[in-house]
Amino acid sequence: MTADARHVPVLLEAAIDGLALTGDGTYLDATFGRGGHARAILARLAPRGRLVALDRDPDAASAAARIDDPRFTFRRAWFSEAAGVLDELRIATLDGALLDLGTSSPQIDDPSRGFSLRFDGPLDMRMDPTRGESAAEFLARAPQRELTEVLRDYGEERLARSIAAAIVARRASRPLVRTGELRELVAQAVGTRTRGDWHQDPATRTFQALRIAVNRELAELSLALPAIARRLRPGGRLAVISFHSLEDRIVKQFVARMSAPFGGDERAARLPIRASELPQPPLGAIGRAIKPGAAEVAANPRSRSAVLRVAERTGAAWPEREPRA
């Protein structure tokens, strides 16, 4: 079985339905992964349709190279580079865009990438191994306070201070360079203290936090949402699949903010002006958040935390100054 075959796209039909595809439209898959969503989009496009896919993972680039379709273009790029890629391709507007924020199964299952708790491997965790510092390099240089903040804010780890102190104490004698070493250290730091999430490995939140920090995931998402959404033509759809509360909060707040007739500015909301006279919002939320059903979770347990949110571009102009979060 190939790595591509092992990866099961999450909320595939719901995401494709959310995009409301038109056969001749131009679409962006900003997180190609192993191509599950991209292939489903291509299957529904007419001969004049077009799909541009992005990913920073070199294995994703290899998977994309196996798609021989004149309607398909792949670029190895980060979220924050999406606008530049579209400019390079002379694409001014999009009919839809999809962001699947999950880590692909082949990434997790490859010990050499350092994402998994289940396999011992180099402590890397970079989605693009050619750029930025690895998790091992981050752990070797980050002050204890920064480690604590990363574990607390990105991993929602209530024992962040104890784990950070253990990391600093350990690196004084020898560096942490293997995933197995980190997993063992966290287990020792946590000890027998109750966590309320006994079904998880004690190091799960630490691994999540480091992966987010090393890949700048939340910052990249915050940059990508407005850059991509403003490219949508009126009626174009933005579909985003999140896998943990931090990502979903950013997506939810962005859609809510850009769907408010006063641009999310509470001062404007208090002005004695009819709502119909306020600047209209550039986005509108489509339905409620969608989660996998019992059958999908049973078939693919990694889908259990997924949340899909969809928004549609209105005819209103995108604000020159976007409202703050």
Secondary structure, DSSP 8 states (H G I E B T S, - for coil): --HHHH---TTHHHHHHHHT--TT-EEEES--TTSHHHHHHHHH--TT-EEEEEE--HHHHHHHTT---TTEEEEE--GGGHHHHHHHTT---EEEEEEE-S--HHHHH-GGG---SSS--BS---SSTTSS--HHHHHHH--HHHHHHHHHHHH--TTHHHHHHHHHHHHTTS---BHHHHHHHHHHHHTT---S-TTS-TTHHHHHHHHHHHHTHHHHHHHHHHHHHTTEEEEEEEEEEE-SHHHHHHHHHHHHHHTSTTTT-HHHHTSS--GGGS---SEEE-SS-B---HHHHHH-GGGTT-EEEEEEE-SS---SS----
